[in-house]
Every structure is written in C-alpha cells, then in structure tokens.
C-alpha cells in the first residue's frame, strides 16, 4: 500500500467516476479529498434532517431538508469566494430565536425553491452560481420524515427524535411517505460509477436514510462499481450505543437488501489518547477492530480493509447543536479509496 500523507500536486484522476452517498459532515469530508483527484463526483445527499435551522426552513417552506445539501454544495464550490462564505454563514443574534443560528445557505435554497418551483431546480441553480465541480443531487424530492421502531415496541418520528439519546435501541427504520422515488439522474449516476462511497456519517439518520429510497438501494446493490462503506470512528449515542463495527456493516448490508457492499474501510491509525478520552467521556467510544470483528465482517461477504484515515492532528470542534466525533482526514480517505479500487481500473494517470 502506498505511503499516506499529502497528495502530490501532479497526481490526478480524469476518467474516474465516483458517487458519494450520505450527508452531514462525513460525506463532504470524503468529497473534499476526492475532488483533488477527479472532476466526476456526484453527491447523493439525505434530505430527512429535521433539526436546527434545517428543521425551521422545512416547516416554513415545506421542502426536503436543505442542510446537508448546503454542505455538499459548499465543499464542491469553486466560484465566487464571497458567495461561498455567505453560503456557509450562520446568523448570530439574540434578538430573534428563529434567526439565531440559521444558515444563510438554507434560506438561499428555500428562496430558490420558491422562485424555481422545484427543490431539484433550486439545487441545480445553486450549484451553477457556486461554480461547483461535480454534481449534487438529493436522494429524493419527497418531503418525508424518518420513523424508527424501537426495541421496546414504541415508534419515534422525525430525525431529531430518531437520533435522540436515552431511548431504546433502534430495530427498524422507515420513511413516513409511501412509494418514495429517487431523484431523476441519481440511478444513472450510480449505474456508471467506478466507485460508490457510503459514509462516513450517522448510521441510521444519514447513511440508512439514503438507502430507504428503494431505487437507490437497488442501484447500489446491483452496480458493477466497487461499493465501499467508510466505517465510523466511534459509537454514537442515540443511534449506535452498543453496536460493534460488524454490527454497523451488517446494518448497511441489510439496508442494501442483503448484498451489494464490497468493502468496509476501517481506520487503523489509533487516535491520540486525548481524543479518545475527550469523546469517550461523551459516550462516543472508539470502535476497535479485532480479529473476531474482522471474521464477523468477512462472514457477511464484505472485505475488510484498514488504512490510516483519521484526522489525528485537529482538536475537538464546537459545532452548533451537533455532536462532534473523531473525524476522518479528507486526503487520507481519498488516497485510501483510490488505492483500494486500483489506479488502472479508474483511469488514474499523473498529469
């Protein structure tokens, strides 16, 4: 395996088609690394977030969740720097509870949706204005919510409640809307991909939320691409309190219909003690890969590949009403993914 570190400036991929599936902060991290290697990136992004400023916009306008779309657009943006900064700006004011913490990009997408009459056209137009390299698509245009059936027999609805800590474990996940269809172009992007990357990100409310769209799960499961799940670094209170790495992989495979996942990419660079202790105190226990876990993953028909892919240098972040964790490093993940699928397969050449 190649030595990991900063990518050489003369290394590029031009005939490499990749689809990143997920949302939150994890998928943009992967995209940030891969965009240095390919122009052919499609992001398929979850639209069921119901918390923070995204939830306020959804209620006010009646649209799919714009927050994760906003993050994906921002990371691929290469246009006007002022607009790029504005897109990521959050209002700070004590005079308005509704405006405080609101992301300008969410309001921007809401306004475009009303003007264009379509969330899909709004996302496309925002991408044009931001000068993105690649394409961003919502996995569905349905304004739907997540629903979880818990082990104690109760149901909870709405992404905020599905991920809330202190409840019984999640047994089954679904969408409130019936017969949800994929956004036009998403299945075609998956069909022509060389690489499909799932995650990293919240197991249920991000990754599985995308796979609840039947056409998306089917297209991934039947694709000729290499399908890789980038495993989370830690457990997540409210979603994966007691799940092992093998449990994470099994859950993803189950939401793909029982097959289709080729590889799980797991970090093998132990995080510094200060990070493990900081996040462990918040219930985000570092996920260790041992021989038993590896055997369990491989028994699922999934190849387990390890690489040093975490960001071990940055400290904890202060996120607005969002849970931080040991995060991945964009360049290290991108390098691992390209090495994984092989330069010859994806048309890798130095320029």
N, C-alpha and C positions, 0 to 999 in steps of 0.2 A: 504494500500500500504506500502511496506517495506520502512524503513528509507534509504535515499540516502546518499552516501559517498563512501569512499574507499571500494573496494570489499574485503571480507575476502579471505585470501590466500587458505583456504581449500574449497572454493566454485568452482565447475567445472561442465561443461556440456559435456557429451561424446556422447550422442545419439541425438544431436541437429544439424539439417542441415539448414543452412541459406544461402541465396543468397542476396548479396548487389548489387544494380543496380544504376549506376551513374558515378561519376568520380570526377575530380577536387580535392579539399582538403576535401570535406564533406564526401564522401564515405569512404576514408581511415580513417577518424576520427571514424566512426562507426565500421569499421573493427578492429581498434586498440583496442577498448573496447571488442568487441565480441571474439577476438582471445584468450583472457584470459579465456573464458568460453567454447569454442568449437574448435575442430580441423577441423570441417566440414564446411568450409567457401568457397563459390565460389563468386568471384567478376566479374560481367558483366559490362564492362567499355566502355564508349563512346569513339569513335575514329574520331570525326569530328572537333576537335580543329585545328585551323589554325593560331594561333598567336604565338608570341615569338619564342623560339628555336624550338618548335614542328613544327611550320609552315615552318621554314627553312629546317628541315630534310625532311618533306613531299615533298617539292619542289625538293630537291636534289635527293632523292631516289625514290620517287613515291610509297608511302606506307600509310596505315592508320596512324592516329596521335598516336605517342608513349607516349606523355607526361603524360596523365592520367593513362595509363598502368604502366609507370615507378613508379608513386606514389603508386599505388596499390601493385606492387611487393615489393617496399621498406618497406611498413608497415607490410607486412606478412613475410619479410625476417628474418631468424634466423641463417643464415650461417655465413661465414667469415665476420668479422666486417670491415676489410679494404675494401672489395668489396662492402659492404653495404654503407659505407661512400662515396666511389667512385661513386656509382650509383646515389647518391643524389647531387654530386658535380656540381657546376656551374663554368665555366671558368670566370676569371676576367682579362681582358686585354684591354688596349686602343689601341693596335697595330692592332687588327682585329675586325671590326664591326660584321662580321659573327660569330666569335668565342666568343666574349664577351657575357656573359650570357647564353651560350649554356650549357645545362645539359648533363653531361657525359653519363648518363643513356639513353638519346635519341640517342646519337651516338652509344652506345653499342647495342641497339636494332636494329638500322639501319644496323650496320655491321653484326649482326647475321641474319637479314632478307636476306641480300645479300648472305651470306655464306650458309644458310639453304635453300634458295629459297622460303621461306614462312614466312609471318609475324606470323602466328599461331605457327609454329615450333620455331621461334625465341623467342616468349613469353614463351613457354614451357621450352626451354633450359635456358633462363634467370632465370626462376623460380627454375629450378634444381640447377643452380650454386649459387643462392642466398639462397637456402635452405628454401623456403617459406613453411609456414604452411597453407594449403588450396590450392586454385586454382584461377588463374586469366585468364579470357577469354575476348577478345574484343567482343563486341556485334555483330560485323560483320567484315568480312575481306575485304569488299569493300572499296576502296579509294574514298570516296564520301564526298560531302560538304553539309552544311546546306543552305537552302534557306528559307527566310521569306517573306510573303506577308504582307504589312503594310496597316494600315487603310486609308492612303492617296492614295492607289491604286498602289504604287510602290513596286518593289521587290528588295531585297538585297540578296547577295550570299556570303557565306564564314562566318565561325563562328565569326571572328573578326567584320565583318560588321553587323551581326545579333545582337550582343550584344552591338554595339556602342551606346553611349548615344546621345541624341538630335534628334533622328529620331521619326517618327510617331509610335504609338503603333503597336505591332505585332498582326496580326489577324490569320495568318495560317503559319504553319511550314511544311517543306518537305525536302527531300533529293534530290540532283541533279541526282543521279544514280537511274535508274528504277529497279524494281524487286530485291531489296536488300534482301539477305537471312542472317539468323542468323549463327553464328559460330557453327560448329559441337560440340555438348556437352552442349550448353547453354540451349536449350529447355529441355533436360533431367534433368539438374540441377534444373531448375525451377519446373519441374514436381514432383521431390522427396523432395522438400524443406518443412520444417516445418514453416519457416518464410522467407518472401521476404521483403526486406527493400529498399524503393526508397528514394534516397537523404540522407541527405540534399545536396543542391547544386543549381546552377543556373537553374531556372525553365525550360527555353527553350533550352539553349545550352548544358545542361548536362542531366537532367532527361528526358525531352521530346525527346531529341536527341536519347536516347536509345530506347524509345518507338516508334520511327518512323520505327524501324525494325519490320514488321508485325508479324513475328513468335514470337518475344519477347513479344510484347503487348498481343497477343492472349494467349500465355502460362501463362502469369501473370494473365490475366483476368479469365482464366478457372482453375487456380490452386486451390488445396484444402488447400494450405498454408494460414496462416494469412498474408495479404498484408498490409504493413504499409508505409505510407508516412511520413517521418520526416520533418516537416514544417520548412522552412527557418525562421530565426530570424528577418530579415529586408527586405524591398523592395530593388530592385537592379536597379540602373539607367541603362537605355537602354533595360531592359527586363520587369521589373515589376513596373515601376514608380508609377502607380496608382492602382495596384492590391491589394485586401484585402486577408486575409487568406482564405476566402471562394473561392475567385477567383483562388487562387493557387490550391486548392483542385479540383475545377471544371475543371481546365485545365489538371491536371493529369488524372482525371477520363475520360475526353474526349479523351485523347490520348490512354487510355486503351480500347476504343471502347464504352464508356458509362457506364461501370460497372467493378467490379473486385477489387476496392480499399475498404478494410475493415475498416481501421483505419487511422486517422491522429494524429500524436503525436506532441503536441504543448507545448512549454516551458511555465511554469507558475512561474518561478523564475525571477522577474523583474531585469533587468541588472542595475548595478550602474549608477548613473546619468552621471558620467564622460564618460562612454562608449556610452550611448545614445546620449550625446551631441557631442562627437567626430565623431561618424558615421553619426548622423543626419545632421551635417554640410556638409557632403559629399553626401547627398541625400539618404542615407541608413536609412530610417525611420523605427523604431522598429514596428513590427507587433503585435498589441494588439488583444487579443481575448476577445470579449464581448458577451453578451447573444444573440444579433442579429446575430453575426458571427457564434456562436455555432449552432443556429437554422438553419441558412443557410447551414452549413456543413452537419448537420444531415438530412436535406431535400434532400440532394444528395445521401442519403443511406450510408453515411460514419460516423462511430462512432468517436467522438472527445474525445481524452484522453489527459489530461495535466499532466505534471511532470516537476520537476526542472532539466533541461538537458543542460543548457548553462554553458560555462566556464566564471565565473564572476570574476576570480582572475587574469587572464593574461591580459596584456595591448595590445594595438594595435600592429600589426606586420608590418614590412616593407617587402612587397612582391615585387618580381621583375616583374614589368609591370603587376601586377594582383591586383584586388580590394579586400581589406580586409573587414571583417564584424564581427559582434558579433558571435562568433563561439560556437559550441557545445563542451561539455566535453565528451570524449570518454567513460569513466567509467560510468558516469551518464546516457548517452544514452543507453549503453549496459544493465545496470541494469533495466532501464525502459522497454526496449524491452523484456527482459526475463520475467519480472513481468507481462507484457502485455499479452503474449501468454500463460503464466502459466507453472510452473515447471513441473507438471505432464505430460502435453502434449508433451513437448520437451525432456523428459527423464532426467530432472535435478536431480542430486544427488551430495551430498558432498563427497569428497574423501580426 
